[in-house]
């Protein structure tokens, strides 16, 4: 099976690439702002995804949206650890935060190389 060369789906302007870089940047900085920047980026992801026709950009928007919602789910599921034990709560949230950063950095690097996630 051959891998699709998503670089051949040109037609995107430099501004479109810049928006994607800004979105990845906002998501990557979000853990340091209690996910505030990620909510802003998530709204833009949803708005831009609706108008998108390029498969590469659609894949990256979906990846960012999915990562955000999985992180929120895990933070909610793990939140009871904070009620009884502070240390396990801190460790659990740190693991989710590291996973969150890993996903966005990995996706960003794949986008820079014009590859799907």
KACORDA-V580811 format. One record per residue. RES is the residue in one letter. SS is DSSP state (~ for helix, > for strand, _ for the rest). OMEGA is omega as a letter, one per 40 degrees, with the letter a starting at -180 (none if undefined). D_FIRST is the distance of its C-alpha to the first C-alpha in whole Angstrom. Layout:
res,ss,omega,d_first
RES,SS,OMEGA,D_FIRST
RES,SS,OMEGA,D_FIRST
//
This chain:
res,ss,omega,d_first
X,_,a,0
X,_,i,4
X,_,a,7
X,_,i,9
X,_,a,12
X,~,i,15
X,~,a,18
X,~,i,18
X,_,i,19
X,_,a,23
X,_,i,26
X,_,i,27
X,_,i,30
X,~,i,31
X,~,i,33
X,~,i,30
X,~,i,28
X,~,i,32
X,~,i,32
X,~,i,29
X,~,i,30
X,~,i,33
X,~,i,32
X,~,i,30
X,~,i,33
X,~,i,35
X,~,a,33
X,~,i,33
X,~,a,37
X,~,a,37
X,~,a,38
X,~,i,41
X,~,a,42
X,_,i,42
X,_,i,39
X,~,i,41
X,~,a,39
X,~,i,36
X,~,i,37
X,~,i,38
X,~,i,34
X,~,i,33
X,~,i,35
X,~,i,34
X,~,i,30
X,~,a,31
X,~,a,33
X,~,a,31
X,~,a,28
X,~,a,30
X,_,a,30
X,_,i,26
X,_,a,24
X,_,a,21
X,~,a,18
X,~,a,18
X,~,i,22
X,~,a,22
X,~,a,19
X,~,i,22
X,~,i,25
X,~,i,23
X,~,a,23
X,~,i,26
X,~,a,28
X,~,i,26
X,~,i,27
X,~,a,31
X,~,i,31
X,~,i,30
X,~,i,32
X,~,i,35
X,~,a,35
X,~,i,35
X,~,i,38
X,~,a,40
X,~,a,39
X,~,a,40
X,_,i,43
X,~,i,46
X,~,i,45
X,~,a,47
X,~,a,50
X,~,a,51
X,_,a,50
X,~,a,49
X,~,i,47
X,~,i,44
X,~,i,44
X,~,i,44
X,~,a,41
X,~,i,39
X,~,i,39
X,~,i,38
X,~,i,35
X,~,i,34
X,~,i,35
X,~,i,33
X,~,i,30
X,~,i,31
X,~,i,31
X,~,a,28
X,~,a,26
X,~,i,27
X,~,i,27
X,~,i,24
X,~,a,23
X,~,i,25
X,~,i,24
X,~,i,20
X,~,i,22
X,~,i,24
X,_,a,20
X,_,i,19
X,_,i,16
X,_,i,16
X,_,none,17
//
